[in-house]
Amino acid sequence: MTSKQRLEFTTFDVFTKTPFKGNPLAIVKVPLDFTLSQSRKQAIAREFNFSETVFLHEGEQKTSQERRIDIFTTTEELPFAGHPTIGTICSVATDPAIDSKGELTLLTKAGPIPSKFDYESFIAIASIPHNVHVHQDRLERSRVEQLCHSPENRPYDDLLDKWPTDIGQYRTFPVVSIVKGMSFMLIDFPQGSGQLQTIRVGRQLTYADAVSLDEDWLPSFLAPYFYEILSHKGDDSELPEPSIGEDPATGSAASTLGAYLALQSGQPGKTYKFNIEQGVEMGRDSEIGVEVTLDQTGKAVNKVRLSGTAVQVTEGTILV
């Protein structure tokens, strides 16, 4: 019988300080001298059955400030994702076997992600790779109803009527990519409507036919992101409450939403701060921080920073 390699893993709940809240994440440590095939990584991600699983590759030295990561859903590899980024930063920073000094650059398919970890607040801050693009095609209101249709949902006729309309009944919603390969349909509810928590998006949805992404932006992960602006705090802070189907906290979608809202305001050189609550209706309360700085034209994004905490829940080994 061929001997199997034992790989260490940990699981974290991300965007929370409380176990069993936030968004679960599995982190599998890959030794320097060991290679995992794409198919094996995909199989391991399916075995964990979390929204994402990270494969954290060992650095050349314990003091290495760079770590390569691969991010997998249960069905595909992603170029970047927010809660795996924050969870991995917290994992490395709190691992006694790694001397990170609170500074780390994660090497992802979307590009390098410089980060810092505050040992007093236990908050990880990541500079998110971005190439923000608002697609020409917009999601039609009729398609939203089809996407949301589920036996778990109450009838959507009344809910759709609560949305303000662009031209009569032809309400449409933007489709935005934070980077190539990571796109979201941003569906807003009227402020104060209290309707967001009624959303229950089933797992078996096909979004590919909902909209057409612009040329050269395919292939791409594509999902709806429902949100409601709960309050404005000062001139530069908003508190959106979003939902993305079965996911209690989604940093990449939160970053996309923050970038889009900042661009809609469009003040040159300004930094916008967003405090996002998500997953409350699922019993997995999450808190996500997003800061977006526009360039001096106000028409493009200069910086995107994602912040949050994470708490370890389990650890063990997996045989491969």
TORRO-41121 format. One line per 2 residues: their letters; for each residue x, y, z of C-alpha. Coordinates in steps of 0.2 Angstrom, whole numbers, plus 2048, in hexadecimal, padded with zeros to 3 digits. Layout:
A	X,Y,Z ~ ...
***
This chain:
MT	800,800,800 ~ 806,811,7FB
SK	80A,81C,80B ~ 800,82C,80B
QR	805,83E,810 ~ 7FE,846,81F
LE	7FA,858,81C ~ 7F6,863,82B
FT	7E6,86E,82A ~ 7DD,87A,835
TF	7CC,882,833 ~ 7C7,894,838
DV	7B7,89E,839 ~ 7BB,8AE,830
FT	7B4,8C0,832 ~ 7B0,8BC,844
KT	7B9,8BA,855 ~ 7AC,8AD,85B
PF	7AD,89A,856 ~ 79F,894,84C
KG	79B,8A5,845 ~ 7A2,8AD,835
NP	7A7,8A3,826 ~ 7B0,892,828
LA	7C0,88F,81F ~ 7CC,881,81D
IV	7DF,884,81C ~ 7E9,875,816
KV	7FC,877,818 ~ 806,871,809
PL	819,86D,80D ~ 826,874,803
DF	82C,864,7FB ~ 81A,85D,7F8
TL	80F,860,7E8 ~ 7FC,85E,7E8
SQ	7F4,85D,7D7 ~ 7E5,868,7D2
SR	7D9,859,7D3 ~ 7DF,854,7E4
KQ	7DD,866,7EA ~ 7CC,866,7E3
AI	7C7,856,7EB ~ 7CE,85C,7FC
AR	7C3,86C,7FB ~ 7B4,861,7F7
EF	7B8,856,806 ~ 7B8,866,812
NF	7A8,86C,809 ~ 7AB,87E,80E
SE	7A8,88D,803 ~ 7BB,88E,801
TV	7CA,884,806 ~ 7DC,88B,805
FL	7EC,882,801 ~ 7FA,88B,80B
HE	80B,887,803 ~ 81A,887,80F
GE	826,895,80E ~ 839,893,80A
QK	83C,898,81C ~ 832,89A,82C
TS	835,8AD,82B ~ 82F,8AE,819
QE	824,8BC,816 ~ 81C,8B5,806
RR	810,8A6,805 ~ 808,89E,7F6
ID	7F6,899,7F8 ~ 7E9,890,7ED
IF	7D7,893,7F0 ~ 7CA,886,7EB
TT	7B7,886,7ED ~ 7AE,874,7EC
TE	7AE,876,7D9 ~ 7BC,881,7D3
EL	7CC,88B,7D7 ~ 7CA,89E,7DA
PF	7D7,8AB,7D6 ~ 7D3,8B4,7E6
AG	7C6,8B4,7F4 ~ 7C4,8BF,803
HP	7C0,8B4,812 ~ 7CE,8A7,80D
TI	7DA,8B6,80C ~ 7D6,8BD,81E
GT	7D5,8AB,825 ~ 7E6,8A7,81E
IC	7EE,8B7,825 ~ 7E7,8B3,836
SV	7ED,8A1,835 ~ 7FF,8A6,831
AT	800,8B4,83D ~ 7FA,8AA,84C
DP	804,89A,847 ~ 812,898,854
AI	81D,88E,848 ~ 81D,89D,83B
DS	826,8AD,83F ~ 81C,8B9,834
KG	81D,8C9,83F ~ 80C,8CD,83A
EL	811,8D1,828 ~ 80D,8C5,81A
TL	80B,8C5,807 ~ 7FF,8B8,800
LT	803,8B3,7EE ~ 7F2,8AF,7E5
KA	7ED,8AC,7D3 ~ 7E6,8BE,7D3
GP	7F7,8C5,7D9 ~ 800,8C9,7E9
IP	7F7,8CE,7F9 ~ 801,8D8,805
SK	7F9,8D7,817 ~ 7FC,8DC,829
FD	7F6,8D4,839 ~ 7F2,8DE,849
YE	7F6,8D3,858 ~ 7EC,8DF,864
SF	7DC,8DF,85A ~ 7DF,8CE,851
IA	7D9,8D7,841 ~ 7E1,8D2,830
IA	7E2,8DF,823 ~ 7E5,8DA,811
SI	7E9,8E5,801 ~ 7DD,8DD,7F5
PH	7E2,8DB,7E2 ~ 7D6,8E3,7D7
NV	7D2,8E8,7C6 ~ 7C0,8EE,7C9
HV	7B5,8ED,7BA ~ 7A2,8F1,7B8
HQ	79B,8E7,7AA ~ 790,8EE,79C
DR	783,8E1,79E ~ 777,8E3,7AE
LE	76D,8D6,7B7 ~ 75B,8D9,7B2
RS	74D,8D8,7C0 ~ 745,8C9,7B8
RV	755,8BF,7BA ~ 756,8C4,7CC
EQ	746,8BC,7CF ~ 74B,8AC,7C6
LC	75C,8AB,7D0 ~ 753,8AD,7E0
HS	745,8A1,7DD ~ 745,893,7EA
PE	738,889,7F3 ~ 741,890,803
NR	73D,8A2,7FE ~ 72C,8AB,800
PY	725,8B2,7F0 ~ 730,8BF,7E9
DD	722,8CA,7E0 ~ 720,8D5,7EF
LL	733,8D6,7F2 ~ 737,8DB,7E1
DK	72A,8E9,7E2 ~ 734,8F1,7F0
WP	743,8F4,7E5 ~ 744,905,7DD
TD	743,904,7CA ~ 74E,90C,7BD
IG	741,90E,7B0 ~ 730,908,7B5
QY	732,8F5,7B9 ~ 742,8F3,7B0
RT	74E,8F3,7BF ~ 75F,8ED,7BC
FP	76F,8E9,7C7 ~ 782,8EB,7C3
VV	78E,8DD,7C0 ~ 79F,8E0,7C7
SI	7B0,8D7,7C7 ~ 7BD,8DB,7D4
VK	7CA,8D1,7CA ~ 7C8,8C7,7BA
GM	7C0,8B6,7C0 ~ 7B7,8BD,7CF
SF	7A6,8C6,7CB ~ 796,8CA,7D4
ML	785,8D0,7D0 ~ 781,8DE,7DD
ID	76F,8DE,7E1 ~ 76A,8EC,7ED
FP	75A,8ED,7F8 ~ 753,8FE,7FD
QG	75A,905,80D ~ 750,900,81C
SG	745,8F4,813 ~ 74A,8E6,81F
QL	747,8D9,811 ~ 759,8D3,80F
QT	758,8C6,81C ~ 74A,8BD,813
IR	756,8B8,805 ~ 75A,8A5,804
VG	763,8A1,7F4 ~ 764,88F,7F0
RQ	775,886,7EC ~ 770,87F,7DB
LT	770,88F,7D1 ~ 777,893,7C0
YA	77D,8A5,7BF ~ 787,8A4,7AE
DA	777,8A8,7A4 ~ 771,8B6,7AF
VS	77D,8C3,7A6 ~ 78A,8C5,799
LD	79B,8CA,7A0 ~ 7A6,8D5,795
ED	7B2,8CE,789 ~ 7C2,8C8,790
WL	7BB,8C6,7A2 ~ 7B6,8B4,7A0
PS	7B7,8A7,7A8 ~ 7B1,8AE,7B8
FL	7A9,8A9,7C9 ~ 799,8B2,7C9
AP	78C,8B3,7D7 ~ 77E,8BF,7DD
YF	782,8CA,7EC ~ 773,8D2,7F5
YE	775,8E1,800 ~ 76C,8EF,809
IL	774,8FF,810 ~ 770,900,822
SH	778,910,827 ~ 784,91E,822
KG	791,923,82F ~ 799,933,82B
DD	79E,937,819 ~ 7A9,927,816
SE	7A1,918,81F ~ 792,90D,81A
LP	78B,8FE,822 ~ 784,8F2,815
EP	77C,8E2,81A ~ 77F,8D5,80C
SI	77A,8C3,808 ~ 782,8B7,7FB
GE	777,8A7,7FC ~ 77F,89A,807
DP	78F,8A4,80C ~ 78F,8AD,81C
AT	79E,8B8,818 ~ 7A5,8BC,807
GS	7B4,8C8,807 ~ 7B6,8C8,7F4
AA	7A4,8CD,7F2 ~ 7A6,8DA,800
ST	7B5,8E2,7F7 ~ 7AC,8E2,7E7
LG	79D,8EB,7EE ~ 7A8,8F7,7F7
AY	7B1,8FC,7E7 ~ 7A1,8FE,7DE
LA	799,909,7EB ~ 7A9,914,7EC
LQ	7A9,916,7D9 ~ 797,91B,7D9
SG	79C,929,7E5 ~ 7AB,92D,7DB
QP	7B4,93A,7E6 ~ 7C6,93B,7E0
GK	7D3,934,7EC ~ 7C6,930,7F9
TY	7C7,921,805 ~ 7B6,919,808
KF	7B3,90D,817 ~ 7A6,8FF,817
NI	7A1,8F5,827 ~ 798,8E6,820
EQ	78D,8DA,82B ~ 789,8C9,823
GV	783,8B8,827 ~ 778,8BE,836
EM	768,8B6,82F ~ 772,8A5,82E
GR	778,8A6,840 ~ 78A,8A9,83A
DS	78C,8BB,83E ~ 79B,8C3,834
EI	7A3,8D4,834 ~ 7AD,8D9,825
GV	7B7,8E9,822 ~ 7BA,8F1,811
EV	7C4,901,80D ~ 7C4,907,7FB
TL	7CF,916,7F5 ~ 7CB,91E,7E4
DQ	7D9,925,7D9 ~ 7DB,938,7D6
TG	7CE,937,7C8 ~ 7C1,92F,7D2
KA	7BD,923,7C4 ~ 7C8,914,7C9
VN	7CD,90B,7D9 ~ 7DE,90E,7E0
KV	7DE,902,7EF ~ 7D2,8F5,7F7
RL	7D5,8EF,809 ~ 7CC,8E1,811
SG	7CC,8DE,824 ~ 7C5,8D2,830
TA	7C9,8C5,83E ~ 7C9,8B2,83E
VQ	7C9,8A5,84C ~ 7D0,893,84B
VT	7C3,885,84E ~ 7CB,875,84A
EG	7DC,86D,844 ~ 7E1,85C,83E
TI	7E9,852,830 ~ 7E3,84C,81F
LV	7EA,83D,816 ~ 7ED,840,803
***
